[in-house]
Structures are given as structure tokens and as C-alpha cells.
Amino acid sequence: MNVIIRSATINDSETLTRISFASKRYWNYPEKYFEIWKDELTITPTYITNNIVYVAEMDGQAIGYFSLVEVKEDFWAGRVFVNKGFWLEHIFILPEHIGAGIGSNLVAFLKEKCKEINVDKVNIFVDPNAKGFYDKIKADYLGEELSSIEGRKVALYKLQV
């Protein structure tokens, strides 16, 4: 498996959006959730320009990505309180590559990038189906938070760099 990780360009926006939706659909969520998540899962050229986004490629094809976002002030996103700091906002892998170590490679790369910009911890809202992955990479579980989906919670983790 020859995976390279490179900076995303604005030309990657449609591909990364497809990866977001495909990866999230892997968990068989009700289709109505995707209407709520539509803006969150859509990666625009502006999003790529304004954030730290890296793409994992195999044989010249994008198979996953992550985005690191700096939140400059605490704020409420609906019912969810978001602390200022750095957040791993997205990490998505195409379903056929889930479980192949791509996510772990992206996290290792993320940690190196964080060290370069003097970031010592990253906050993460974690989908319930991904908790095992974050436990495996030794992120610290901090508790449960409300989700953008009524009656649903997500885990809050902190990853020490």
C-alpha cells in the first residue's frame, strides 16, 4: 500500500465532498440526517483555502482526508458549545479503505503538522461509530456532547500532540 499525503487544493473540493458523504453513509444513517449534515459535509474551495486540509492518495486517487480548523473564540453552534482552539473537524476515508490504516496514517501526519505550528492538543467531536478509532490512537475521552441531530450525542475527545 503506497499512500502519499499532500496538501489539498481548491480543485479537490468535489472529491473531498464525495469522500465525506461516502464515509458517513458507511454507517447506514437515515437519509434525513444527511440533509442536516449537508453543509457540514460539503467541502468548498473556500473551506480548503481557510483551513488546514490534507489528502491521502493511493495510485493518484484521493481515498481520504483530514481538516484541522482553528476556532478563535468560544461559540455556540446550535445546542453545541465549541471551545476556542484547534479542532480535527473532519477525517474521512472511502469505505473500501476503512480499516486499512489510512486513518492512523492521517493522524500521525496531523500530529507532525501540529508540532510544526506549535499546536499541542486537538479537540475532536467524534461520531459514535468512530469512538473505537479514537480510543485506538490514544485520544483522551472527555465526555458526551449534544449533536446537531435531535436526541443524539457525540463524544468529545482531546488528542495530545
N, C-alpha and C positions, 0 to 999 in steps of 0.2 A: 504494500500500500504506500504509494508515493503522494503524500499530501503536502501542498505548499499553502502558506498563509500569507496573504497580501492585503494591502490597504484597499478598501472598497472605493470605487469611483462612482460618479453620478450615473454612469451607464449601467451600473449593477442594480439600480433601484427596482426594476420589474422582476429580475431574477430573485432578489432577496425577498421581495414581497411574496413571490410564489413559494419560496422555501418556508417562509413564516407560516403561511396558511397550510401547506402540506404537512409540516411538522406538527402543528396544532391539531390538525384533523386526524393524525395518527392515533390520538386518544379517544376518538369517537364521541366528541362532544356534540350536543344537539346543535343543529344548524342555526337556531336562533341566537346562540352565543356568538357566532361569527359576525352577525350584524353589530353586536355590541363591541366586539373586538376589531371591527373593520379598520378604523383609523389607527389603532394601536399596532396592528399587524402590517399596515401598509408602510413601506419604506420608500420615502420620496427622495429625489435628488437633494432637496434642502436638508432633510434629515441626515443624509450622508455627509453633506458639507459641514453641518453644525455639530456633529458628534464624532466619536472615535469608532470607526466601523472597520472590521477586518473580515475577510472572506477566506474560507478553506476551499481549496480546489484540488481535484484529483483528475488527472488526464485532461486538464484545461477546462473542466466543468466545475462550476460552483456547487458545493454539496452542503455547505453550512456557513454560518457567520455568527459574529457577536457584535454587540454595540455597547459602548461604555458612554454614559451620559453624566455630565456634571450638573447637579442641581445646586444653584447658587443660594437659594433661600428656601426655608421650610414652606410647605404649602399643602392645602387640601385638594385632592383630586377626587371630587365627589365625596364619598364616605371614607376615603383612604387618605391618611396623613403621610406625607412624603418628607423625610428629613433631608436637609441640605447635605451635600457630599457627593461621592461618586457612586453610580448605580450601574450594575450589569443589567441593562434594560432588556436586551434580547440575547439569547443564544439558541439558535435553531439549526437542526440537522435534517437533511432529507430523510424520510422514513427508512428507505432502504440502507442507510448508513448508520442508523441509530444502533448503539451497542458495539460499534467498531472502534471506539477510542477517539473519534473525531472531537467530541465534546471535551474530553480530557486534554487533547492537544490544544484546543482553542483556549481552555482555561490556563494552561501552562504559558501560552503565548500572552494572554491577557495579563498574567502576573508580571511577566518581563516588561511589558509596555507600562504597567503601573509603576514599576520600580524606576523606569526611565523618567517618568513625570512626577516622581515623589508622592505617589498615592500609596498609603499603607493599608487601606481597607476599602472594600467594595460592598455596598448593600445590594441585596437581591430579594425581590418578591418572587417566590417560587411556586409554580404551578403544582397542585397536589400530586400529579403523576411524576414529577421530576424530583421529589424530595430525596429519593434514594441516590440519585446522581450527586446532589449537593452534599449528602452525608458521606458519600464515597470520596469526594475531593476535599473532605475535612473542613467544609464551611461550618460556621457556628450557627446553630438553630436558635433564634431569638423569640419565637412565638408565632401566633396566628394573627392575621390581619383580615379585615373585610376585603372582599373582592369587588370588582366592577359588576359582577353578576350577583343579583339579589339572592341571599341565603347561602352564599358560597364564601369560603375563606381561602386565603393563600398563606403560605408560610413566609416568614421574614427570616432571612439568613444574612450573615456577615462573613465575607471571605477576607481573611488576613492575607496580606501580600508579604 
